Amino acid sequence: MTAVALDSIRKSFGQTEILKGLDLEVRPGEFMVFVGPSGCGKSTLLRVIAGLEEADEGVVRIGGERVNDTAPAKRGVAMVFQSYALYPHMSVFENMAFGLKLSGRSKAETRQAVEAAAEALGVSHLLERKPRELSGGERQRVAIGRAIVREPKVFLFDEPLSNLDAALRVRMRYEFARLHERLKTTMIYVTHDQVEAMTLADRIVVLNAGRIEQVGDPMTLYHHPANLFVAGFIGSPSMNLLPGVLEAADADGARVRLETGETVRAAVDASAAAPGAAVTLGIRPEHARIGEGENRITARARFAELLGGTTVSYWEREGAEASFTLQAPGLHEPAPGEPAELGFQARDCHLFDARGAAFMRKG
């Protein structure tokens, strides 16, 4: 198993700086996911690791060796692209065998490697077909198989599921998890879909505007986001973020007056902040309930999405610009305009200072 280390990586295109001095270590055998909005630099960073882009500054190490000047084919990595990048005139077998053929492997070795990978991925019956005869999921499996047969030290995946429909993406997430469990190879996976990140990753790297906002396992990012950006990006539906003013705080909790004039309590250590400081209260939609909880805010229903097992509803609050989202199990469709008290517990609250940094939560 192979580690990947990045030291002070910078990359610009013209006058636009894309990567702004990134430091990161990917542990041997780890499944790490780069996630962030479009334009945050995640695909560029992956291409720098692969050697498809050259870093302007900094060092890339794979397996402890500096590879900045090493050609992509000699870095011991295999990359799977969003577009599959299959040769249309070749059969599935020929596509999967192509890299081995170039490296001078014997026909017997090549066939054995291709057939083993095809069986593992469930595409053995497709080896004689051309890519145009395959579904999107089958093409993606072939692209993965082409990478597997090379036996790389590190797998790199650049948004491999974005061209697939929703049901197939769910299935392929399971396939990626099984693949990593079986191969135990270091994998770095790029996506803009935070659900993919949460379900696949050992650790997630949240990128924003060329910088790393936070690195951690999925539940750490969910329960303890380092700042407002991570809080708003991780979780679906997104966290409710309510501006307010700190009225009082100590090591056991904080009292916050919201823009609506309502006062709520958050179980966070905000003792370093002064009363009167601008803050933002965060509460996840799944932690709010109608008529339950020690904190209460008044709202009126606007719209509800009935999803079968859960209901996501959207509420207006008088004097507030942003709506409030609530997610609850079962079916509940409040009538538009219906008033209610929405409640939540202090222990479920997040609190952020004027710069967006999170105060430490209790427990």
N, C-alpha and C positions, 0 to 999 in steps of 0.2 A: 504494500500500500504506500501511496506517495503523497507527500504534503506539497502544497503550493503556497508560496509566500510572495507578497507584494510590498515593496518598500518605496514610499513617496512617489507613487506613479502619477505622472502628469501627461496629458495629451490635449493638444489643441488642433483645430482645423481652421486655418487662417487666423483671424483675430479672436475666434471663439474658443475659450478654454472649456473642454468637455470633462476632463478628469482633473481634479484639483488637489493633488498630493495625497493619494489614497494609500493607507497601510492596512494590510489584511493578511491573516494566516488561515489557510484551509487545512484542516487536520487530515492525516492519512485515513483513507476510507470513509471520509465524511461526505454526506449529501448536503451540499450548501446551495442555497437559492439566493440569487440576486433579484430583488424586487424593487419596483419604483415606477413612477409615471413615465410616459413617453418623453424622451429627451433627457432623462436623468443620467445617462452614461453607462447603463448596465450592459448593453450589447457591445459598446466600444471597449469596456473593460474586459469582457470575455474574449474579444478579438485580440486584445493586447496579450492576454495569456496564451492564446493559440499561436501568436506570431503573425496574424493576418494584418495587424496594425502595429506600428513601432511606437513605443513610448518615447515621448520627448525627454522625459526625465524619469529617474527611478530604476529599480531593479526588479526583475521577475525571476523567481527561483522555483524550479520544479524538481522535487526530490533532493533539495539542498543545493542544486547546481544552478548557477546563473545562466539564463537562456536568452538574454536579450539579443545576442548575435547568432542564435541558433535558428536554422530554418524551421518552418512549421512542421515539415515532415519528420524532423529529427528530434522534436520535443517530447515525443512519447505521449501525445494527446490525440484524441479523435473527436471531431466536432460534428454534431447533428444540427442541421439548419431548419428554420421554419418552413422553407420551400422544398424540403426533401432533397433537392439537387440530385435526382436520379437521371441516368443517361437514358433517354427515351428509346433509343435504337437497340439497347441491350436488354436481355432477359433479367429476371430477378437474380438468378444465379450469377450471371455475368456482372451485374451491378455489385453484388456482395463480394465477388471474387476479385474485382478490378485492382484494389489496393495490394492484395497479396500477389497478384500477377506482376505488378510493377516492382515489387520488392524481391522478385526472383524465387518465390516459394514454388515447390514442385506441384504438379497437378494433383497428386495424391493428397498432399498436405492441404492444398487449397480446398479440394472437394470435402475433405473431412471437416475442416474448419467451418465452411459454409453450411454444410448439412447439420452440424451440431448447433450453430447459431439459429438456423431456420427452424429447427425442431423446438428450440427453447422459446422462440418467438411465435410459434404457431403458424409459420408461413411455408412449411415444407411442401405443401400441395401447390404452391404458387411459383416454384422455382423456374418453370419454363415460360411463364407469362411475361409480357412487357408491362412497364409502368402504367400505360394508358388503360390497361385492363384491370387495374386495382382500385379499390376504394381509398379514401384519404387515410384511414387508419392502417390499411395494409401497406400503403406507401411509406408511412412513418415507421412501421415495423421493419421494413426493408432497409430504410436509412439507418435505423439503429443497428440492424444486423451487420450492415457494412462496417459500422464502427466497431462492433464487438469482435469480428474476426481478426482485427488488427491487434487485439489484446493490448490496448493502450494502458499507460499508467494512469491517465486522467481522462474522463469523459467530459465533454463540454456540450451543453444543450442550449441552443438559442431559440427560445419561444417555440418549442417543437409542437405544441398542441393548438396554437392560435388559429390554424386553418381548419380545425375540426369542429363538428357540431357539438352542442352541449353534452348530449348523452355519451358521445364517443370520448370527449375530453375526460369525463368521469371514469370511464373504463380504462383509458390510457394512463390516468394517474395511478390507478391500481397496478397497471403493468410496469410503470417506472419504479414503483416501490418494490415490487417483486424482483425486478432486474437488479436493483441495488442490493437487496438482501442476498441474492444468489451470487453476484459477482464480487461484492464487497470492495469495489473499486472506488477511488475518489471521484465524485461527480459534482460538477458545477452547472447549475441550471438557471437560465434567465427567463423571467416571466414578468408581465405587468399585472397578472392575476394573483391577488393576494390569497385567494382560496387555494390555488395550486401551491403557493409558498407554504401556507399553514399545514397542508396535508402531506407534503412531501419532505420538507426540510428537516435535517438534524439541527441546523442553524440557518437563520435568515439574515441577509445583509440588506438593510433598507437604504436605498440610495435616493438622493434628491439633489438636483442641480450640480452633479459632479462630486458630491461629498457623501460620505457615509454618515447617516443619521444615528443608526444603532445596529449592533450585531448581537444576536441572541437566539435561543431556542424559541419555537413558536409561542409557547405559553408565557415565557418571560415577556415577549413583546406585547402579547395580548393583555396581561395583567399589570405589567410595569413598563409602559412606553416611556422612553426617555424624554420625549418632547411632544409638542402639539402635532407636528407632522406625522410622526409614527402613530400617535393616537388616532388621528383621522384616517390614516391609510390602512392600518391593520384592523380587521374586523368587518363583517358584513351582516347587516347594514352598518354604516359608519357610526362612530361614536358621536353622541350629541355634545356639542361644545357651546357652553353658555357663558357669555361675558359677565363679569361682576366686579365687586370691590371687596377686598378683605376687611372684615369688621374687627375680628380678633383671632388670635392663633396662639397655640402653645404646642408642646411636643405631642399632645394627645389628640389634637384636632383643630379644625379651623371653622370659623363662621363666616359665611360669604353672603353678601347682599347682591342679588341678581339684578339685571337691568330692569326687570319688571317690578322691583321693590321687594320681592319675596326673599326670605332669608332661609338658607339651608346650611347644614353642617356636613363637613367632609372629614373622614378619619385619615388625615394626612398630617405630617409634621411640617407646618409652615411657620415655625417659630422664628426663622431667619428673616421673614418678611415683615414690613411695618404695616400697621393698620392704615387703611386708605389706599393701599397698593392695588393696582389693576391686576386682576387674575382671570383665569378662565376655568370654569368648572366642567368636567367631563363625566358623562354617564352613558354607558352602553345601552342601546335599545332593549337588549334582552334582560337588563337589570332593572327596568322600570315596570311598574304595574299600575293598573287603574285602582285607586282607592286603597293602596297598600304602601307601607313604608313610612319611616320616621320623618323623611323630608317630603313635603307636598308642594306641587306647583299646579296652578289652574290653567286649563287649556280647553280648546274646542276642537272637535274632530273635523278633519278636512277630507280625508281619503283613506281607504283601507285596501290592502292587497291580501286576498284570501288565498293562501298557499297550501291549504289542506291541513297539514300537520301544525302549521303556525299561521299567525296573522301579523302582518306588518302594517301599522297604522301611523298616520301623519297628523300632527296636531298644531294648531295656531295658538300662540300665547300673546295676549294683549300687551303691547309695549315692547315686544321682542321682534327682531328682524327675521331670525331663522326659525323654521319650524322644528318641532320636536318629534322624533321617531320612536315608536314603541314596538317591540316584537314580543309576542306572547304565544304560548302554546295553544293549540286548538283553534276554533273559529269564533271570531267576535267581530262583528261589523257595526261599529258605532255610526249612528246617523250623522250625516254632515251637519255641522253646527252644534252637535250635542256637547254640552259642557261636562267636564269631569275633573277630578283631582288625580293627577299622576304622581305616584310616589316612588321613592327609592331609598335604600339604606345608605347611611353615611359610610359604611365600610366598602361600598361599591363605587364611591366617588373618586375621581381623579381631579387633581388641581395643578394648574400651570401658572407660572409667573408671567410678567409682562414680556419677557424675552421668549416665552414658549417652553422653558425648561420645567420638567415635572418636579413637584414636591414629593418626598418619599411617602408612600402609602403605608399605613399601619397594617401589619399582618400579611 
